[in-house]
Amino acid sequence: MRIKTGKGLALITALVAGLISPFGARAQRGGFDNDSREAQKHGWLFSYQDGLDQARKLRKPMMLVFRCVP
């Protein structure tokens, strides 16, 4: 069964819009800074030096995550 070009294009457009729309909503709710505050509640550190100090103190490896925040 082949999808007609018009229906196929509409389906692709709907899928792309569905994937992109959560990011716009997140920006309207207060941006990506809210993610930082939420992560800090669960023990994530945003200072490289603080993370390094804690890793040395606990004698555990440190995982770095680089984020590009628009």
ABEGO torsion letter per residue (X at the ends): XBBBAAAAAAAAAAAAAAAAAAAAAAAAAGEAAAAAAAAAAAGBBABAAAAAAAAAAAGBBBBBBBBBBX
